[in-house]
Amino acid sequence: FFLLSLSSALEDKSSLCFIFQERQFWSAVKLFSNVLLWDGIVPEDTVRDLGLKKLLNRYLLLNILNTPPGLDNIEKCNKVVSCLPERWFQDLRSGSTLPDLQNLCQHLLR
């Protein structure tokens, strides 16, 4: 019963649960963006670890995967992708990505 109530509360865009979850997501995106701005200033491994492994894969992606398909999901994905430094993709082969972006890429392909 509790999970059903929580699920319906998160789907109702006027519920406090939904509003809180959205606010937390967008705050985390802002933090994600700020962390990635440190690329080139602090060691790249540190930026990737904090930005991709900890923020993206542990928190942001969970929210994206639980957002129903549609404009909200597309907006979230676009914002996350727009934060990624282009430099990280310059030496990649066509059709490949960074290992820490595999889950996000699989979601985008669906």
N, CA, C and O atoms as CSV, one atom per row, in Angstrom:
chain,resi,resn,atom,element,x,y,z
A,1,PHE,N,N,0.827,-1.204,0.000
A,1,PHE,CA,C,0.000,0.000,0.000
A,1,PHE,C,C,0.864,1.258,0.000
A,1,PHE,O,O,0.605,2.207,-0.741
A,2,PHE,N,N,1.903,1.248,0.851
A,2,PHE,CA,C,2.776,2.419,0.958
A,2,PHE,C,C,3.449,2.714,-0.377
A,2,PHE,O,O,3.485,3.868,-0.806
A,3,LEU,N,N,3.989,1.677,-1.050
A,3,LEU,CA,C,4.665,1.892,-2.329
A,3,LEU,C,C,3.689,2.380,-3.388
A,3,LEU,O,O,4.039,3.214,-4.223
A,4,LEU,N,N,2.474,1.865,-3.355
A,4,LEU,CA,C,1.469,2.317,-4.304
A,4,LEU,C,C,1.129,3.787,-4.071
A,4,LEU,O,O,0.982,4.552,-5.024
A,5,SER,N,N,1.004,4.176,-2.811
A,5,SER,CA,C,0.712,5.566,-2.481
A,5,SER,C,C,1.861,6.479,-2.880
A,5,SER,O,O,1.642,7.566,-3.415
A,6,LEU,N,N,3.092,6.034,-2.615
A,6,LEU,CA,C,4.266,6.816,-2.967
A,6,LEU,C,C,4.362,6.964,-4.485
A,6,LEU,O,O,4.646,8.048,-4.995
A,7,SER,N,N,4.125,5.876,-5.191
A,7,SER,CA,C,4.192,5.913,-6.646
A,7,SER,C,C,3.169,6.894,-7.218
A,7,SER,O,O,3.496,7.688,-8.101
A,8,SER,N,N,1.943,6.842,-6.722
A,8,SER,CA,C,0.930,7.757,-7.242
A,8,SER,C,C,1.225,9.198,-6.836
A,8,SER,O,O,0.909,10.126,-7.580
A,9,ALA,N,N,1.829,9.393,-5.663
A,9,ALA,CA,C,2.189,10.744,-5.227
A,9,ALA,C,C,3.285,11.326,-6.114
A,9,ALA,O,O,3.303,12.529,-6.376
A,10,LEU,N,N,4.202,10.469,-6.578
A,10,LEU,CA,C,5.286,10.950,-7.430
A,10,LEU,C,C,4.818,11.206,-8.863
A,10,LEU,O,O,5.464,11.946,-9.605
A,11,GLU,N,N,3.710,10.605,-9.248
A,11,GLU,CA,C,3.174,10.825,-10.591
A,11,GLU,C,C,2.280,12.059,-10.649
A,11,GLU,O,O,2.113,12.649,-11.717
A,12,ASP,N,N,1.712,12.450,-9.530
A,12,ASP,CA,C,0.830,13.617,-9.463
A,12,ASP,C,C,1.699,14.868,-9.389
A,12,ASP,O,O,2.331,15.122,-8.364
A,13,LYS,N,N,1.735,15.648,-10.463
A,13,LYS,CA,C,2.626,16.809,-10.548
A,13,LYS,C,C,2.299,17.905,-9.546
A,13,LYS,O,O,3.098,18.822,-9.356
A,14,SER,N,N,1.146,17.830,-8.907
A,14,SER,CA,C,0.802,18.839,-7.907
A,14,SER,C,C,1.116,18.368,-6.488
A,14,SER,O,O,0.958,19.126,-5.531
A,15,SER,N,N,1.566,17.103,-6.349
A,15,SER,CA,C,1.852,16.580,-5.008
A,15,SER,C,C,3.164,17.145,-4.469
A,15,SER,O,O,4.072,17.478,-5.230
A,16,LEU,N,N,3.242,17.242,-3.175
A,16,LEU,CA,C,4.469,17.731,-2.536
A,16,LEU,C,C,5.640,16.807,-2.801
A,16,LEU,O,O,6.774,17.269,-2.936
A,17,CYS,N,N,5.382,15.490,-2.879
A,17,CYS,CA,C,6.452,14.525,-3.173
A,17,CYS,C,C,7.059,14.797,-4.543
A,17,CYS,O,O,8.280,14.818,-4.697
A,18,PHE,N,N,6.204,15.005,-5.529
A,18,PHE,CA,C,6.676,15.266,-6.885
A,18,PHE,C,C,7.469,16.569,-6.934
A,18,PHE,O,O,8.551,16.626,-7.519
A,19,ILE,N,N,6.930,17.597,-6.327
A,19,ILE,CA,C,7.595,18.910,-6.321
A,19,ILE,C,C,8.955,18.817,-5.647
A,19,ILE,O,O,9.934,19.377,-6.139
A,20,PHE,N,N,9.019,18.109,-4.518
A,20,PHE,CA,C,10.287,17.932,-3.809
A,20,PHE,C,C,11.285,17.169,-4.673
A,20,PHE,O,O,12.448,17.560,-4.776
A,21,GLN,N,N,10.833,16.078,-5.295
A,21,GLN,CA,C,11.718,15.270,-6.133
A,21,GLN,C,C,12.262,16.085,-7.303
A,21,GLN,O,O,13.446,15.994,-7.626
A,22,GLU,N,N,11.410,16.872,-7.933
A,22,GLU,CA,C,11.848,17.694,-9.057
A,22,GLU,C,C,12.860,18.752,-8.616
A,22,GLU,O,O,13.858,18.987,-9.296
A,23,ARG,N,N,12.594,19.384,-7.477
A,23,ARG,CA,C,13.517,20.401,-6.961
A,23,ARG,C,C,14.883,19.779,-6.653
A,23,ARG,O,O,15.925,20.366,-6.945
A,24,GLN,N,N,14.862,18.594,-6.064
A,24,GLN,CA,C,16.109,17.899,-5.756
A,24,GLN,C,C,16.860,17.549,-7.039
A,24,GLN,O,O,18.081,17.695,-7.101
A,25,PHE,N,N,16.144,17.092,-8.053
A,25,PHE,CA,C,16.776,16.736,-9.324
A,25,PHE,C,C,17.462,17.949,-9.945
A,25,PHE,O,O,18.632,17.878,-10.323
A,26,TRP,N,N,16.738,19.061,-10.050
A,26,TRP,CA,C,17.307,20.237,-10.715
A,26,TRP,C,C,18.435,20.867,-9.896
A,26,TRP,O,O,19.344,21.470,-10.467
A,27,SER,N,N,18.390,20.739,-8.594
A,27,SER,CA,C,19.518,21.193,-7.766
A,27,SER,C,C,20.737,20.326,-8.028
A,27,SER,O,O,21.860,20.827,-8.090
A,28,ALA,N,N,20.520,19.032,-8.180
A,28,ALA,CA,C,21.625,18.111,-8.465
A,28,ALA,C,C,22.193,18.359,-9.863
A,28,ALA,O,O,23.398,18.219,-10.074
A,29,VAL,N,N,21.345,18.722,-10.809
A,29,VAL,CA,C,21.826,19.054,-12.161
A,29,VAL,C,C,22.713,20.294,-12.103
A,29,VAL,O,O,23.740,20.361,-12.778
A,30,LYS,N,N,22.319,21.260,-11.306
A,30,LYS,CA,C,23.137,22.476,-11.152
A,30,LYS,C,C,24.499,22.119,-10.545
A,30,LYS,O,O,25.532,22.611,-10.999
A,31,LEU,N,N,24.495,21.274,-9.533
A,31,LEU,CA,C,25.746,20.813,-8.929
A,31,LEU,C,C,26.577,20.041,-9.952
A,31,LEU,O,O,27.787,20.242,-10.046
A,32,PHE,N,N,25.937,19.162,-10.717
A,32,PHE,CA,C,26.593,18.385,-11.767
A,32,PHE,C,C,27.282,19.310,-12.760
A,32,PHE,O,O,28.444,19.105,-13.111
A,33,SER,N,N,26.556,20.327,-13.210
A,33,SER,CA,C,27.104,21.300,-14.147
A,33,SER,C,C,28.314,22.025,-13.559
A,33,SER,O,O,29.328,22.208,-14.232
A,34,ASN,N,N,28.194,22.432,-12.305
A,34,ASN,CA,C,29.304,23.143,-11.647
A,34,ASN,C,C,30.524,22.245,-11.472
A,34,ASN,O,O,31.656,22.698,-11.646
A,35,VAL,N,N,30.307,20.991,-11.132
A,35,VAL,CA,C,31.431,20.049,-10.978
A,35,VAL,C,C,32.145,19.885,-12.315
A,35,VAL,O,O,33.375,19.896,-12.364
A,36,LEU,N,N,31.389,19.734,-13.396
A,36,LEU,CA,C,32.013,19.520,-14.705
A,36,LEU,C,C,32.730,20.754,-15.216
A,36,LEU,O,O,33.602,20.645,-16.079
A,37,LEU,N,N,32.382,21.918,-14.706
A,37,LEU,CA,C,33.108,23.138,-15.086
A,37,LEU,C,C,34.542,23.133,-14.569
A,37,LEU,O,O,35.382,23.890,-15.055
A,38,TRP,N,N,34.819,22.288,-13.594
A,38,TRP,CA,C,36.174,22.179,-13.053
A,38,TRP,C,C,37.095,21.356,-13.958
A,38,TRP,O,O,38.291,21.252,-13.688
A,39,ASP,N,N,36.543,20.767,-15.037
A,39,ASP,CA,C,37.361,20.002,-15.978
A,39,ASP,C,C,38.429,20.906,-16.569
A,39,ASP,O,O,38.137,22.001,-17.047
A,40,GLY,N,N,39.658,20.441,-16.532
A,40,GLY,CA,C,40.783,21.234,-17.018
A,40,GLY,C,C,41.463,22.019,-15.910
A,40,GLY,O,O,42.571,22.524,-16.092
A,41,ILE,N,N,40.802,22.124,-14.759
A,41,ILE,CA,C,41.375,22.847,-13.614
A,41,ILE,C,C,41.886,21.851,-12.571
A,41,ILE,O,O,42.996,21.985,-12.055
A,42,VAL,N,N,41.069,20.867,-12.279
A,42,VAL,CA,C,41.480,19.774,-11.377
A,42,VAL,C,C,41.646,18.522,-12.233
A,42,VAL,O,O,41.157,18.486,-13.362
A,43,PRO,N,N,42.323,17.497,-11.724
A,43,PRO,CA,C,42.541,16.298,-12.538
A,43,PRO,C,C,41.234,15.731,-13.109
A,43,PRO,O,O,40.216,15.662,-12.420
A,44,GLU,N,N,41.290,15.332,-14.372
A,44,GLU,CA,C,40.104,14.837,-15.068
A,44,GLU,C,C,39.491,13.630,-14.360
A,44,GLU,O,O,38.268,13.499,-14.310
A,45,ASP,N,N,40.331,12.748,-13.813
A,45,ASP,CA,C,39.810,11.572,-13.101
A,45,ASP,C,C,38.934,11.988,-11.926
A,45,ASP,O,O,37.920,11.347,-11.651
A,46,THR,N,N,39.313,13.040,-11.243
A,46,THR,CA,C,38.547,13.529,-10.096
A,46,THR,C,C,37.194,14.070,-10.553
A,46,THR,O,O,36.164,13.785,-9.943
A,47,VAL,N,N,37.205,14.853,-11.630
A,47,VAL,CA,C,35.969,15.430,-12.151
A,47,VAL,C,C,35.035,14.329,-12.636
A,47,VAL,O,O,33.836,14.361,-12.359
A,48,ARG,N,N,35.584,13.354,-13.362
A,48,ARG,CA,C,34.754,12.249,-13.869
A,48,ARG,C,C,34.197,11.402,-12.728
A,48,ARG,O,O,33.042,10.979,-12.768
A,49,ASP,N,N,35.016,11.159,-11.719
A,49,ASP,CA,C,34.557,10.346,-10.594
A,49,ASP,C,C,33.397,11.030,-9.881
A,49,ASP,O,O,32.359,10.412,-9.642
A,50,LEU,N,N,33.571,12.284,-9.547
A,50,LEU,CA,C,32.526,13.004,-8.829
A,50,LEU,C,C,31.311,13.275,-9.720
A,50,LEU,O,O,30.172,13.060,-9.305
A,51,GLY,N,N,31.556,13.743,-10.936
A,51,GLY,CA,C,30.452,14.113,-11.818
A,51,GLY,C,C,29.694,12.931,-12.390
A,51,GLY,O,O,28.467,12.876,-12.309
A,52,LEU,N,N,30.427,11.977,-12.974
A,52,LEU,CA,C,29.765,10.875,-13.657
A,52,LEU,C,C,29.402,9.723,-12.729
A,52,LEU,O,O,28.253,9.281,-12.697
A,53,LYS,N,N,30.377,9.245,-11.981
A,53,LYS,CA,C,30.109,8.078,-11.133
A,53,LYS,C,C,29.206,8.396,-9.958
A,53,LYS,O,O,28.293,7.633,-9.642
A,54,LYS,N,N,29.456,9.508,-9.322
A,54,LYS,CA,C,28.713,9.797,-8.094
A,54,LYS,C,C,27.412,10.554,-8.354
A,54,LYS,O,O,26.360,10.142,-7.864
A,55,LEU,N,N,27.459,11.628,-9.098
A,55,LEU,CA,C,26.228,12.407,-9.314
A,55,LEU,C,C,25.334,11.821,-10.409
A,55,LEU,O,O,24.149,11.580,-10.181
A,56,LEU,N,N,25.896,11.596,-11.584
A,56,LEU,CA,C,25.073,11.127,-12.695
A,56,LEU,C,C,24.549,9.712,-12.459
A,56,LEU,O,O,23.339,9.488,-12.464
A,57,ASN,N,N,25.446,8.769,-12.254
A,57,ASN,CA,C,25.029,7.374,-12.186
A,57,ASN,C,C,24.362,6.975,-10.880
A,57,ASN,O,O,23.596,6.012,-10.867
A,58,ARG,N,N,24.617,7.662,-9.801
A,58,ARG,CA,C,24.007,7.294,-8.523
A,58,ARG,C,C,22.738,8.072,-8.218
A,58,ARG,O,O,21.894,7.606,-7.452
A,59,TYR,N,N,22.595,9.245,-8.805
A,59,TYR,CA,C,21.446,10.056,-8.431
A,59,TYR,C,C,20.624,10.513,-9.631
A,59,TYR,O,O,19.437,10.201,-9.724
A,60,LEU,N,N,21.241,11.245,-10.542
A,60,LEU,CA,C,20.496,11.835,-11.651
A,60,LEU,C,C,19.849,10.781,-12.546
A,60,LEU,O,O,18.685,10.908,-12.925
A,61,LEU,N,N,20.607,9.744,-12.878
A,61,LEU,CA,C,20.085,8.733,-13.780
A,61,LEU,C,C,18.897,7.996,-13.162
A,61,LEU,O,O,17.963,7.617,-13.868
A,62,LEU,N,N,18.933,7.800,-11.871
A,62,LEU,CA,C,17.818,7.144,-11.187
A,62,LEU,C,C,16.532,7.940,-11.393
A,62,LEU,O,O,15.477,7.365,-11.659
A,63,ASN,N,N,16.621,9.248,-11.269
A,63,ASN,CA,C,15.458,10.105,-11.471
A,63,ASN,C,C,15.015,10.065,-12.933
A,63,ASN,O,O,13.821,9.971,-13.218
A,64,ILE,N,N,15.953,10.137,-13.842
A,64,ILE,CA,C,15.625,10.114,-15.276
A,64,ILE,C,C,14.932,8.811,-15.640
A,64,ILE,O,O,13.939,8.817,-16.368
A,65,LEU,N,N,15.446,7.699,-15.141
A,65,LEU,CA,C,14.850,6.400,-15.466
A,65,LEU,C,C,13.446,6.248,-14.892
A,65,LEU,O,O,12.642,5.483,-15.424
A,66,ASN,N,N,13.142,6.964,-13.817
A,66,ASN,CA,C,11.824,6.887,-13.194
A,66,ASN,C,C,10.868,7.978,-13.673
A,66,ASN,O,O,9.729,8.062,-13.212
A,67,THR,N,N,11.338,8.806,-14.594
A,67,THR,CA,C,10.470,9.822,-15.190
A,67,THR,C,C,9.799,9.198,-16.404
A,67,THR,O,O,10.481,8.649,-17.269
A,68,PRO,N,N,8.483,9.272,-16.484
A,68,PRO,CA,C,7.789,8.673,-17.638
A,68,PRO,C,C,8.290,9.257,-18.960
A,68,PRO,O,O,8.690,10.420,-19.012
A,69,PRO,N,N,8.270,8.455,-20.025
A,69,PRO,CA,C,8.683,8.979,-21.332
A,69,PRO,C,C,7.830,10.199,-21.698
A,69,PRO,O,O,6.627,10.239,-21.440
A,70,GLY,N,N,8.473,11.167,-22.291
A,70,GLY,CA,C,7.756,12.378,-22.688
A,70,GLY,C,C,8.650,13.590,-22.616
A,70,GLY,O,O,9.870,13.469,-22.512
A,71,LEU,N,N,8.049,14.751,-22.672
A,71,LEU,CA,C,8.802,16.003,-22.726
A,71,LEU,C,C,9.645,16.245,-21.480
A,71,LEU,O,O,10.756,16.765,-21.585
A,72,ASP,N,N,9.139,15.877,-20.296
A,72,ASP,CA,C,9.915,16.068,-19.063
A,72,ASP,C,C,11.194,15.241,-19.096
A,72,ASP,O,O,12.261,15.714,-18.706
A,73,ASN,N,N,11.076,14.019,-19.561
A,73,ASN,CA,C,12.247,13.140,-19.631
A,73,ASN,C,C,13.247,13.676,-20.648
A,73,ASN,O,O,14.452,13.675,-20.393
A,74,ILE,N,N,12.764,14.127,-21.781
A,74,ILE,CA,C,13.640,14.680,-22.820
A,74,ILE,C,C,14.359,15.921,-22.303
A,74,ILE,O,O,15.554,16.095,-22.539
A,75,GLU,N,N,13.632,16.781,-21.599
A,75,GLU,CA,C,14.247,17.996,-21.039
A,75,GLU,C,C,15.360,17.641,-20.056
A,75,GLU,O,O,16.429,18.251,-20.080
A,76,LYS,N,N,15.116,16.667,-19.200
A,76,LYS,CA,C,16.128,16.256,-18.225
A,76,LYS,C,C,17.358,15.694,-18.923
A,76,LYS,O,O,18.487,16.043,-18.578
A,77,CYS,N,N,17.141,14.822,-19.907
A,77,CYS,CA,C,18.268,14.229,-20.640
A,77,CYS,C,C,19.069,15.301,-21.381
A,77,CYS,O,O,20.299,15.289,-21.350
A,78,ASN,N,N,18.379,16.223,-22.043
A,78,ASN,CA,C,19.063,17.297,-22.776
A,78,ASN,C,C,19.926,18.137,-21.847
A,78,ASN,O,O,21.059,18.478,-22.188
A,79,LYS,N,N,19.398,18.469,-20.681
A,79,LYS,CA,C,20.150,19.301,-19.745
A,79,LYS,C,C,21.387,18.573,-19.250
A,79,LYS,O,O,22.464,19.165,-19.183
A,80,VAL,N,N,21.252,17.304,-18.903
A,80,VAL,CA,C,22.405,16.527,-18.423
A,80,VAL,C,C,23.463,16.423,-19.516
A,80,VAL,O,O,24.646,16.646,-19.257
A,81,VAL,N,N,23.051,16.088,-20.726
A,81,VAL,CA,C,23.998,15.932,-21.837
A,81,VAL,C,C,24.682,17.258,-22.159
A,81,VAL,O,O,25.867,17.275,-22.492
A,82,SER,N,N,23.957,18.359,-22.065
A,82,SER,CA,C,24.546,19.668,-22.392
A,82,SER,C,C,25.647,20.068,-21.409
A,82,SER,O,O,26.460,20.938,-21.719
A,83,CYS,N,N,25.683,19.457,-20.249
A,83,CYS,CA,C,26.714,19.770,-19.251
A,83,CYS,C,C,28.047,19.072,-19.536
A,83,CYS,O,O,29.089,19.497,-19.037
A,84,LEU,N,N,28.014,18.018,-20.324
A,84,LEU,CA,C,29.221,17.218,-20.552
A,84,LEU,C,C,30.235,17.972,-21.412
A,84,LEU,O,O,29.875,18.531,-22.448
A,85,PRO,N,N,31.498,17.991,-20.988
A,85,PRO,CA,C,32.530,18.677,-21.783
A,85,PRO,C,C,32.754,17.983,-23.132
A,85,PRO,O,O,32.982,16.774,-23.176
A,86,GLU,N,N,32.691,18.726,-24.207
A,86,GLU,CA,C,32.896,18.163,-25.549
A,86,GLU,C,C,34.265,17.505,-25.683
A,86,GLU,O,O,34.420,16.530,-26.418
A,87,ARG,N,N,35.238,18.032,-24.985
A,87,ARG,CA,C,36.606,17.527,-25.051
A,87,ARG,C,C,36.684,16.038,-24.719
A,87,ARG,O,O,37.541,15.329,-25.246
A,88,TRP,N,N,35.805,15.569,-23.857
A,88,TRP,CA,C,35.819,14.163,-23.455
A,88,TRP,C,C,35.482,13.214,-24.598
A,88,TRP,O,O,35.770,12.021,-24.512
A,89,PHE,N,N,34.881,13.722,-25.655
A,89,PHE,CA,C,34.401,12.870,-26.740
A,89,PHE,C,C,35.236,12.981,-28.014
A,89,PHE,O,O,34.950,12.303,-29.001
A,90,GLN,N,N,36.254,13.821,-28.002
A,90,GLN,CA,C,37.028,14.083,-29.218
A,90,GLN,C,C,37.777,12.866,-29.737
A,90,GLN,O,O,37.876,12.689,-30.951
A,91,ASP,N,N,38.304,12.030,-28.869
A,91,ASP,CA,C,39.115,10.899,-29.312
A,91,ASP,C,C,38.354,9.575,-29.337
A,91,ASP,O,O,38.964,8.518,-29.501
A,92,LEU,N,N,37.044,9.618,-29.180
A,92,LEU,CA,C,36.249,8.390,-29.188
A,92,LEU,C,C,35.909,7.981,-30.617
A,92,LEU,O,O,35.705,8.824,-31.491
A,93,ARG,N,N,35.854,6.670,-30.834
A,93,ARG,CA,C,35.422,6.158,-32.134
A,93,ARG,C,C,33.932,6.429,-32.300
A,93,ARG,O,O,33.199,6.565,-31.321
A,94,SER,N,N,33.507,6.505,-33.526
A,94,SER,CA,C,32.089,6.709,-33.814
A,94,SER,C,C,31.278,5.547,-33.233
A,94,SER,O,O,31.652,4.384,-33.386
A,95,GLY,N,N,30.182,5.865,-32.575
A,95,GLY,CA,C,29.328,4.838,-31.991
A,95,GLY,C,C,29.764,4.369,-30.618
A,95,GLY,O,O,29.141,3.473,-30.049
A,96,SER,N,N,30.817,4.953,-30.071
A,96,SER,CA,C,31.269,4.552,-28.733
A,96,SER,C,C,31.084,5.723,-27.767
A,96,SER,O,O,30.838,6.858,-28.176
A,97,THR,N,N,31.209,5.416,-26.489
A,97,THR,CA,C,31.054,6.459,-25.481
A,97,THR,C,C,31.963,6.155,-24.301
A,97,THR,O,O,32.654,5.136,-24.282
A,98,LEU,N,N,31.957,7.032,-23.333
A,98,LEU,CA,C,32.717,6.810,-22.109
A,98,LEU,C,C,32.042,5.697,-21.310
A,98,LEU,O,O,30.814,5.615,-21.287
A,99,PRO,N,N,32.823,4.844,-20.660
A,99,PRO,CA,C,32.224,3.746,-19.883
A,99,PRO,C,C,31.197,4.222,-18.849
A,99,PRO,O,O,30.183,3.559,-18.633
A,100,ASP,N,N,31.454,5.353,-18.219
A,100,ASP,CA,C,30.540,5.858,-17.186
A,100,ASP,C,C,29.251,6.430,-17.760
A,100,ASP,O,O,28.342,6.779,-17.007
A,101,LEU,N,N,29.161,6.531,-19.080
A,101,LEU,CA,C,27.945,7.047,-19.716
A,101,LEU,C,C,27.115,5.950,-20.376
A,101,LEU,O,O,26.109,6.237,-21.025
A,102,GLN,N,N,27.533,4.698,-20.212
A,102,GLN,CA,C,26.830,3.582,-20.853
A,102,GLN,C,C,25.342,3.543,-20.506
A,102,GLN,O,O,24.498,3.416,-21.393
A,103,ASN,N,N,25.024,3.652,-19.221
A,103,ASN,CA,C,23.621,3.556,-18.800
A,103,ASN,C,C,22.783,4.705,-19.358
A,103,ASN,O,O,21.645,4.501,-19.780
A,104,LEU,N,N,23.343,5.899,-19.359
A,104,LEU,CA,C,22.624,7.037,-19.920
A,104,LEU,C,C,22.419,6.831,-21.419
A,104,LEU,O,O,21.331,7.091,-21.934
A,105,CYS,N,N,23.436,6.376,-22.113
A,105,CYS,CA,C,23.327,6.145,-23.565
A,105,CYS,C,C,22.280,5.080,-23.869
A,105,CYS,O,O,21.515,5.224,-24.823
A,106,GLN,N,N,22.236,4.027,-23.082
A,106,GLN,CA,C,21.217,2.985,-23.305
A,106,GLN,C,C,19.825,3.563,-23.126
A,106,GLN,O,O,18.912,3.236,-23.884
A,107,HIS,N,N,19.657,4.419,-22.131
A,107,HIS,CA,C,18.354,5.065,-21.925
A,107,HIS,C,C,17.997,5.945,-23.125
A,107,HIS,O,O,16.862,5.921,-23.599
A,108,LEU,N,N,18.959,6.712,-23.608
A,108,LEU,CA,C,18.702,7.605,-24.733
A,108,LEU,C,C,18.343,6.835,-25.993
A,108,LEU,O,O,17.525,7.289,-26.793
A,109,LEU,N,N,18.951,5.680,-26.168
A,109,LEU,CA,C,18.642,4.871,-27.350
A,109,LEU,C,C,17.235,4.283,-27.301
A,109,LEU,O,O,16.621,4.049,-28.342
A,110,ARG,N,N,16.722,4.044,-26.087
A,110,ARG,CA,C,15.355,3.524,-25.959
A,110,ARG,C,C,14.382,4.618,-26.274
A,110,ARG,O,O,13.171,4.399,-26.228
